[in-house]
Amino acid sequence: MPSEAEQLAAVDLLTNHETTWTPMLWVHDLIGKERQSGRLQLEPPVFANLVSSFEYIYNCNRKIFNHGWVNFPLGIVL
């Protein structure tokens, strides 16, 4: 959505660090708020599984980002 793109751009301006995790935080926060308000009915084990899934995606994203800093040699020098 255009409004989300603007929000992401604003987050990017606030930090020099990567912000690819920001949408995941938004989703996690939104689900928590909806669950607390009662608009989203999730049993505790289901909610815990959902949170674990988000953590898994976040960790995979972080691994990809971390490997982006590794310089691989283009050839073998003997």
Buried (B, 14 or more C-beta within 10 A) or exposed (E): EEEEEEBBEEBEEEEEEEBEBBEBEEEBEEBEEEBEEEEEEEEEEEBEEBEEEBEEEBEEBEEEEEEEEEEEEEEEEE
